[in-house]
Amino acid sequence: MPHNHRYRKNRKDFFVGRVEKDVAPPRLSSEKLHDVVSEYSDIVFGLQSGKQKFSGFSLTYNWLKGSIFWELSYWKTNLHRHNLDVMHIEKNVFENIFNTVMDVKGKTKDNIKARLDVALFCNRKNMELVCDESWIAKPRASFMLEKKAQLLVYKWLKSLCFPDGHASNISRLVNMEEYRLYGMKSHDCHVFMQTLISLAFRDLLSNRIWDALMEISHFFRDLCSSKLNVDHIERLETNIIETL
């Protein structure tokens, strides 16, 4: 985030009592990165005990080995060394959002470990676990739908019809007995993330949560648009940090 961003001075909602002063690490040039990586060409695989580690591991970086691509003579001159599949990333993001909002057992990111982190870092008492000698209760989060609302979403999905070629028959992927979606392909998640998510949760979530989901939805829609320019991409890169 920018050094003067208001979130950095927020002592309550993020890290309790802490003002974030660290700045983002600089982006290394290809030549500088090549010099760094070349020092670790003999690093072995794995994190198990007895495996080789090196100074700065898990602090400055988490590299385990030098990529074999750096042995190519032209690799350090590439302007763009990574190609990420936006459809698969979009699918992962959608599934994480949907499973969390719908409180899908075993799939939600609002799990016990996440709640323990809330108690450790954040000032949100209403989100902390309630523990007793024999049981643990997880208070319902504001971004999680209740059972009746979940049923409305699944019934709505079960009734959906799309024009030929727009998307697959998502209604066939709805399991009304288990309240889950099965067999969602990348393109199905693509359609849901960019068009259906705004309709599915519009009247069921609070405005502040729905607005955040819409910003993520618009990010992927803009990123996948047929025409892009540098200024637009730079705005996306800046805005998505705050959105997340």
Backbone torsions as a table, in degrees:
resi	resn	phi	psi	omega
1	MET	NA	154.7	174.9
2	PRO	-55.7	149.7	-174.6
3	HIS	-62.3	-28.5	-177.6
4	ASN	-100.9	15.9	-178.1
5	HIS	-67.2	143.2	-175.4
6	ARG	-64.3	-27.4	179.9
7	TYR	-64.5	-28.8	-179.1
8	ARG	-64.8	-26.6	-178.6
9	LYS	-97.0	2.8	-179.7
10	ASN	-80.1	107.5	-176.1
11	ARG	-89.5	-0.3	-172.2
12	LYS	-111.2	-49.1	-167.8
13	ASP	-84.9	-17.1	-178.4
14	PHE	-114.9	-102.9	174.9
15	PHE	-88.7	122.6	-174.4
16	VAL	-63.7	126.7	175.2
17	GLY	67.1	18.2	-174.7
18	ARG	-124.7	131.9	172.9
19	VAL	-101.0	121.5	-176.2
20	GLU	-80.2	114.7	-177.9
21	LYS	-109.7	-13.5	-178.3
22	ASP	-65.7	144.5	177.4
23	VAL	-104.0	160.7	179.7
24	ALA	-64.0	141.9	178.3
25	PRO	-65.3	147.5	-179.2
26	PRO	-68.7	152.3	175.4
27	ARG	-83.3	122.5	-177.8
28	LEU	-75.2	144.8	173.4
29	SER	-70.2	164.5	-179.2
30	SER	-59.9	-41.2	-178.4
31	GLU	-67.3	-42.3	-179.9
32	LYS	-66.3	-41.6	179.0
33	LEU	-65.1	-37.2	177.7
34	HIS	-64.2	-40.1	178.4
35	ASP	-63.3	-38.3	-179.9
36	VAL	-69.5	-47.9	-176.8
37	VAL	-65.0	-36.4	-176.6
38	SER	-63.4	-19.9	179.1
39	GLU	-74.0	-15.5	-173.9
40	TYR	-120.0	37.6	-176.1
41	SER	-70.2	-21.4	-176.5
42	ASP	-100.2	10.9	-179.9
43	ILE	-66.5	136.3	-178.1
44	VAL	-93.4	166.0	-179.7
45	PHE	-73.2	157.0	165.1
46	GLY	96.0	161.7	178.8
47	LEU	-119.0	1.4	-176.8
48	GLN	-66.0	162.1	-179.8
49	SER	-60.5	140.3	-178.7
50	GLY	93.7	-15.5	178.2
51	LYS	-79.7	153.0	-175.0
52	GLN	-74.4	134.9	172.2
53	LYS	-127.9	171.0	-176.8
54	PHE	-138.4	165.2	-176.1
55	SER	-59.0	129.8	179.6
56	GLY	94.0	-5.4	-179.4
57	PHE	-62.0	134.1	-178.8
58	SER	72.6	-4.1	177.6
59	LEU	-107.1	-60.6	179.4
60	THR	-86.5	-34.3	-178.6
61	TYR	-160.3	168.3	-179.1
62	ASN	-120.0	28.9	-179.8
63	TRP	-70.1	141.2	176.4
64	LEU	-105.8	-20.1	-176.2
65	LYS	-163.3	167.3	172.8
66	GLY	-88.0	124.3	-179.4
67	SER	-61.1	140.8	-178.8
68	ILE	-65.7	-21.0	-179.9
69	PHE	-63.7	-26.7	-179.5
70	TRP	-68.9	-11.1	176.8
71	GLU	-78.8	-14.6	175.2
72	LEU	-72.4	133.8	-173.5
73	SER	-62.9	-28.7	-175.8
74	TYR	-95.2	-4.6	-169.9
75	TRP	-63.6	-39.7	-176.9
76	LYS	-71.2	-12.0	178.1
77	THR	-95.5	-3.7	179.0
78	ASN	-66.3	132.7	175.6
79	LEU	-74.0	-29.0	-176.5
80	HIS	-134.5	106.8	-173.4
81	ARG	-98.0	-6.3	-176.2
82	HIS	-129.7	135.3	173.3
83	ASN	-120.8	111.1	-178.2
84	LEU	-102.6	136.1	-177.9
85	ASP	-80.1	106.1	-174.5
86	VAL	-64.8	-31.5	-178.9
87	MET	-66.1	-40.6	179.5
88	HIS	-72.4	-36.8	176.4
89	ILE	-64.7	-43.7	178.8
90	GLU	-61.9	-38.5	177.9
91	LYS	-63.0	-44.3	179.7
92	ASN	-64.1	-43.1	-179.7
93	VAL	-64.2	-45.3	179.9
94	PHE	-60.9	-46.9	-178.5
95	GLU	-61.7	-39.4	178.3
96	ASN	-64.9	-42.4	179.3
97	ILE	-66.6	-50.8	-176.3
98	PHE	-62.1	-47.1	-177.9
99	ASN	-66.1	-29.8	178.3
100	THR	-76.2	-46.4	179.5
101	VAL	-64.3	-38.4	-179.1
102	MET	-87.9	0.6	176.5
103	ASP	53.3	51.9	179.3
104	VAL	-76.2	122.4	-175.6
105	LYS	-61.6	129.1	178.9
106	GLY	82.5	-8.4	-177.7
107	LYS	-117.9	-20.5	-176.7
108	THR	-68.8	146.3	174.9
109	LYS	-86.7	-7.9	176.1
110	ASP	-88.6	69.5	-174.8
111	ASN	-104.6	-173.4	-177.3
112	ILE	-61.9	-43.0	-179.4
113	LYS	-62.1	-39.3	179.1
114	ALA	-64.6	-40.5	179.2
115	ARG	-68.0	-34.4	175.8
116	LEU	-65.1	-36.6	176.4
117	ASP	-66.4	-35.7	177.5
118	VAL	-60.1	-45.7	-179.9
119	ALA	-65.3	-30.3	-176.7
120	LEU	-79.4	-37.3	-170.9
121	PHE	-112.1	-32.2	-167.3
122	CYS	-108.6	158.5	177.1
123	ASN	-100.6	66.7	-178.9
124	ARG	-133.2	79.9	-175.8
125	LYS	-60.3	-32.0	-178.1
126	ASN	-70.3	-10.1	-179.6
127	MET	-103.4	-6.7	-175.7
128	GLU	-77.9	152.6	179.4
129	LEU	-66.8	144.9	174.4
130	VAL	-105.9	114.1	-172.0
131	CYS	-113.8	144.2	172.2
132	ASP	-131.5	-179.0	-177.8
133	GLU	-64.3	-31.8	-173.1
134	SER	-117.2	-5.5	-177.5
135	TRP	-151.8	161.0	177.2
136	ILE	-130.2	127.8	179.3
137	ALA	-110.7	137.3	178.4
138	LYS	-110.5	105.7	179.8
139	PRO	-56.3	143.5	-178.3
140	ARG	-68.5	131.4	179.3
141	ALA	-82.7	157.3	-178.5
142	SER	-69.8	-19.8	179.7
143	PHE	-92.4	6.2	-178.0
144	MET	-109.2	128.8	-178.1
145	LEU	-78.7	148.1	174.2
146	GLU	-78.0	169.1	-173.9
147	LYS	-58.9	-41.6	-179.5
148	LYS	-63.2	-41.6	179.0
149	ALA	-67.5	-38.6	176.7
150	GLN	-60.5	-41.7	-179.8
151	LEU	-63.0	-37.7	177.8
152	LEU	-62.3	-41.1	-179.6
153	VAL	-65.1	-46.3	-178.5
154	TYR	-66.9	-37.6	176.0
155	LYS	-64.0	-40.1	178.0
156	TRP	-63.9	-44.0	178.0
157	LEU	-63.4	-35.6	-179.9
158	LYS	-65.8	-25.2	-177.1
159	SER	-95.9	-0.1	-174.8
160	LEU	-70.8	142.2	172.4
161	CYS	-133.9	136.1	-178.3
162	PHE	-118.1	155.4	172.5
163	PRO	-62.4	152.0	179.3
164	ASP	-56.8	131.1	177.6
165	GLY	87.2	-9.3	-178.7
166	HIS	-79.1	-44.7	179.1
167	ALA	-161.2	167.6	176.4
168	SER	-74.3	175.3	-179.6
169	ASN	-78.7	88.1	-175.9
170	ILE	-63.9	-27.3	-178.9
171	SER	-59.4	-29.6	179.2
172	ARG	-74.1	-13.4	-177.8
173	LEU	-92.4	-1.8	-177.4
174	VAL	-90.8	123.9	175.1
175	ASN	-102.8	104.4	-176.0
176	MET	-74.7	-18.4	179.6
177	GLU	-78.3	-39.5	-177.8
178	GLU	-101.1	-4.6	-178.0
179	TYR	55.7	59.3	179.9
180	ARG	-149.5	161.4	172.3
181	LEU	-103.3	134.9	180.0
182	TYR	-125.8	140.6	172.4
183	GLY	77.4	24.9	178.5
184	MET	-70.2	121.9	177.3
185	LYS	-86.9	170.9	-178.0
186	SER	-58.4	-41.9	-178.4
187	HIS	-70.5	-33.1	175.2
188	ASP	-62.3	-44.5	177.6
189	CYS	-65.7	-35.2	176.8
190	HIS	-60.1	-48.0	179.2
191	VAL	-65.3	-43.7	-178.3
192	PHE	-65.1	-44.1	-176.3
193	MET	-64.3	-36.9	-172.2
194	GLN	-97.1	-17.9	-177.1
195	THR	-130.0	-43.8	-171.6
196	LEU	-82.8	-27.3	-174.1
197	ILE	-64.0	-32.0	178.6
198	SER	-69.0	-31.5	179.8
199	LEU	-83.1	-37.0	-174.6
200	ALA	-65.1	-37.9	-172.3
201	PHE	-112.9	6.5	-171.8
202	ARG	-58.4	-46.7	-175.6
203	ASP	-99.5	4.9	-175.5
204	LEU	-108.7	-21.9	178.9
205	LEU	-111.4	156.8	176.9
206	SER	-65.8	159.1	-175.8
207	ASN	-60.2	-39.9	-176.4
208	ARG	-67.3	-35.1	178.3
209	ILE	-75.7	-41.8	178.9
210	TRP	-63.1	-38.7	179.1
211	ASP	-61.3	-41.5	179.0
212	ALA	-63.5	-41.3	178.0
213	LEU	-64.9	-35.9	179.5
214	MET	-68.2	-34.8	178.2
215	GLU	-65.2	-40.0	176.9
216	ILE	-66.6	-41.3	178.7
217	SER	-61.6	-44.8	179.7
218	HIS	-67.1	-32.3	177.5
219	PHE	-60.0	-49.0	-179.9
220	PHE	-68.9	-35.5	178.1
221	ARG	-64.3	-43.0	179.4
222	ASP	-69.4	-38.5	-178.6
223	LEU	-65.4	-31.1	-177.9
224	CYS	-94.8	6.7	-179.1
225	SER	-68.4	158.0	-174.6
226	SER	-74.0	-20.3	-180.0
227	LYS	-128.2	131.2	179.1
228	LEU	-134.8	151.4	171.9
229	ASN	-132.9	165.7	-173.0
230	VAL	-61.6	-43.7	-179.3
231	ASP	-60.3	-40.0	-179.4
232	HIS	-65.8	-44.3	179.5
233	ILE	-63.1	-38.9	179.4
234	GLU	-64.9	-37.8	176.7
235	ARG	-67.2	-40.6	177.0
236	LEU	-60.1	-43.5	-178.3
237	GLU	-63.8	-36.2	179.7
238	THR	-74.9	-44.2	-173.1
239	ASN	-73.5	-32.8	-175.4
240	ILE	-66.7	-24.0	178.4
241	ILE	-63.5	-47.6	179.1
242	GLU	-70.9	-36.2	179.6
243	THR	-60.3	-46.3	179.6
244	LEU	-65.0	NA	NA
